[in-house]
Amino acid sequence: MFSILTLNTFLLDLRLFGWLPLYRRAPYVDARLDALTDALCEEGADVICLQEVFRPAHRKILTQRLGRDYPHAAGATYPGGGHGTGLMIFSRHPFQSVCQHPFRAACVEEKIVTRPGVLEGIISISGLGPVKILNMHLTAGGLFRHPESIATDGLRARQLKELHQLAEPGNTDEAMVATLLAGDLNAGPHTSQSNYRQVLNAGFTDTYTETGGTTGAATAPAYTWDPANPVIWREADRRLPPQRIDHVFLRPEAVQFRPGSARVALFEPRVTVKDGLRIPLSDHYGLFAELNPA
């Protein structure tokens, strides 16, 4: 059995020269970061994919604190420095290779500040072989577009074409036993459906749908983004419906892998902030999936 957890951390704290804010800072970043590593370790996944870890200081903190349980880290540094893709992969298994792939298609304002893209890690699992993991974070429209507008859906479609090229078996010298897409698609079965179907049409299985969304907790929601979440700070976002936009997609390659279970994770209010308010770790919830070789 092999397990993977994905979470968009919303550690949005982008600063020019290390001090000049470029975007409005996400709420309660320090308190949520302090609680993050223990919560991730409690889930016990073999691999963790994180999005929106932009600041080098935050990447360093997570690498140090997770190092005992996850000695192999990808995305801790970004070539040329700066904020990079904001993507990280932590693994109990060693990496055979790691590569950052910035998107050619991206919002101008996002490309100025960060490098939207994909973090690819190929890990070697003892007794099974190499597995390709593509940690993704697709656009939500940037500063000026609605996340479900025709323009945003079209931009995501172009990003998905780039992502699918990276997922092709011919891009590596060694045959993979499976390819996994994990992360924040900003689309799902009820939201920007054309983008979601684009992934399925490329031969990938939605592990959550395939397993019936097994939860392991009777109170777990069926979505990974909730407008009622107190961590969400943009008033316009509160008018959107709950959405399942964070995913683990599986495509078996040389060996028949199948989804064993999948559940929404890390949705509980576990961080205490001002006035005793309890909030979740992020504006997104995580998704945990277990995969079994047939």
Number of C-alpha atoms within 10 A of each C-alpha: 13 16 19 23 29 30 27 24 23 25 24 18 20 22 18 11 8 11 9 9 12 11 12 12 15 18 18 18 18 12 13 22 20 15 15 21 16 12 14 18 16 9 15 14 21 19 21 25 28 24 24 21 26 26 21 18 12 17 19 12 15 19 22 14 15 19 15 11 14 21 14 18 25 22 25 21 18 17 9 7 9 20 23 24 26 31 31 26 25 28 22 18 17 17 19 12 12 16 13 21 17 18 19 13 18 21 19 11 11 14 18 9 17 17 22 28 26 27 24 25 26 21 22 18 16 9 6 14 16 21 21 27 26 27 26 30 25 22 23 21 20 15 12 9 13 15 21 17 13 12 13 22 22 14 19 27 20 16 24 22 15 18 21 15 11 17 20 11 16 11 10 12 7 10 16 21 20 22 23 21 27 26 28 29 23 25 25 21 15 13 17 20 13 16 23 21 14 15 21 14 10 14 12 18 20 20 25 25 15 15 17 11 18 18 18 12 10 7 9 17 18 15 22 25 23 21 20 14 18 16 20 19 15 11 9 10 14 15 10 14 14 18 19 25 22 26 29 28 24 23 22 18 15 14 14 12 19 20 24 18 21 27 26 26 25 25 23 13 14 16 19 15 12 7 6 8 11 14 19 20 29 28 25 27 25 27 29 25 27 21 17 13 15 9
